[in-house]
């Protein structure tokens, strides 16, 4: 039990450091009653994902855990509707800044991969839907694109869309953003990202080599289109390209650890749930790979702040 308590104290320490790096205001307004800070609310949202709780279960757990309440600085237990209202009004940009803040806590990645996965928005049983005549083949989902460090299994960037879109739409945005924060050497992607514009961004802005499997791999080079696509035709290490499968492993790890469905009803709260899961997943990975130096540094800076 002591090991579990210490683990969630580590989660609080990481949330504090991310909050400080992102320079998020303690309160949304100067007219706020200042009963609960943004740090406390964001920490509880991440902690909720760690424990796979509903909002009511989260408050019940905190009611029985005085040590964690004191560690967060929660003098008075809030009502669960306070967190619901906070998640409805929380800008996604704040959570995205928290994800970006991991760049100061992890080593610079050298091998990154990009892929998309679907987070289900419906928890209904496929067997039940079939028996009752409901549609179950086409179920609602949130398309989530990840840029991942395949050596540490840490999510570097995340982007979501409610409606189906081609993978390249979000990939162009993510790769331009990743070029501002990181300097990788190789980008891995499957055939869904075989687009000359993505090759161009990877070469010119990301300064990396694109190991992207092209659709018509047997077509001669002189018959292919795209200047940047042709630059990778002569040399393509298929054995090295298979490292891309690690991002499929991460997708599986992510869903097994935090679930493959989101039960929130609005698009806004669904995105908040997924982004807080990404933050929780990254913190969980850093704890598991034993970044003791980082953790000790965070603990000291928190005490002295």
Secondary structure as the mmCIF struct_conf table of DSSP 4:
data_model
#
loop_
_struct_conf.conf_type_id
_struct_conf.id
_struct_conf.beg_label_comp_id
_struct_conf.beg_label_asym_id
_struct_conf.beg_label_seq_id
_struct_conf.end_label_comp_id
_struct_conf.end_label_asym_id
_struct_conf.end_label_seq_id
HELX_RH_AL_P HELX_RH_AL_P1 UNK A 2 UNK A 22
TURN_TY1_P TURN_TY1_P1 UNK A 23 UNK A 23
BEND BEND1 UNK A 26 UNK A 28
TURN_TY1_P TURN_TY1_P2 UNK A 30 UNK A 31
BEND BEND2 UNK A 32 UNK A 32
BEND BEND3 UNK A 35 UNK A 36
HELX_RH_AL_P HELX_RH_AL_P2 UNK A 38 UNK A 51
TURN_TY1_P TURN_TY1_P3 UNK A 52 UNK A 52
HELX_RH_AL_P HELX_RH_AL_P3 UNK A 55 UNK A 63
TURN_TY1_P TURN_TY1_P4 UNK A 64 UNK A 64
HELX_RH_AL_P HELX_RH_AL_P4 UNK A 66 UNK A 72
TURN_TY1_P TURN_TY1_P5 UNK A 73 UNK A 73
BEND BEND4 UNK A 75 UNK A 76
HELX_LH_PP_P HELX_LH_PP_P1 UNK A 77 UNK A 79
HELX_RH_AL_P HELX_RH_AL_P5 UNK A 80 UNK A 89
HELX_RH_AL_P HELX_RH_AL_P6 UNK A 92 UNK A 100
HELX_RH_3T_P HELX_RH_3T_P1 UNK A 101 UNK A 104
TURN_TY1_P TURN_TY1_P6 UNK A 105 UNK A 105
BEND BEND5 UNK A 106 UNK A 106
HELX_LH_PP_P HELX_LH_PP_P2 UNK A 107 UNK A 109
BEND BEND6 UNK A 110 UNK A 110
STRN STRN1 UNK A 111 UNK A 120
BEND BEND7 UNK A 121 UNK A 121
HELX_RH_AL_P HELX_RH_AL_P7 UNK A 126 UNK A 132
TURN_TY1_P TURN_TY1_P7 UNK A 133 UNK A 133
BEND BEND8 UNK A 137 UNK A 138
STRN STRN2 UNK A 141 UNK A 149
TURN_TY1_P TURN_TY1_P8 UNK A 150 UNK A 153
STRN STRN3 UNK A 154 UNK A 161
BEND BEND9 UNK A 162 UNK A 163
HELX_RH_AL_P HELX_RH_AL_P8 UNK A 167 UNK A 181
BEND BEND10 UNK A 185 UNK A 185
STRN STRN4 UNK A 186 UNK A 189
HELX_RH_3T_P HELX_RH_3T_P2 UNK A 191 UNK A 193
HELX_RH_AL_P HELX_RH_AL_P9 UNK A 196 UNK A 204
TURN_TY1_P TURN_TY1_P9 UNK A 205 UNK A 205
BEND BEND11 UNK A 206 UNK A 206
STRN STRN5 UNK A 209 UNK A 212
BEND BEND12 UNK A 215 UNK A 215
TURN_TY1_P TURN_TY1_P10 UNK A 217 UNK A 218
BEND BEND13 UNK A 219 UNK A 219
HELX_RH_3T_P HELX_RH_3T_P3 UNK A 221 UNK A 223
HELX_RH_AL_P HELX_RH_AL_P10 UNK A 227 UNK A 230
TURN_TY1_P TURN_TY1_P11 UNK A 231 UNK A 233
BEND BEND14 UNK A 234 UNK A 234
HELX_RH_AL_P HELX_RH_AL_P11 UNK A 238 UNK A 241
HELX_RH_3T_P HELX_RH_3T_P4 UNK A 242 UNK A 244
HELX_RH_AL_P HELX_RH_AL_P12 UNK A 245 UNK A 258
BEND BEND15 UNK A 260 UNK A 260
STRN STRN6 UNK A 261 UNK A 261
BEND BEND16 UNK A 265 UNK A 266
HELX_RH_AL_P HELX_RH_AL_P13 UNK A 267 UNK A 288
TURN_TY1_P TURN_TY1_P12 UNK A 289 UNK A 290
HELX_RH_AL_P HELX_RH_AL_P14 UNK A 292 UNK A 304
#
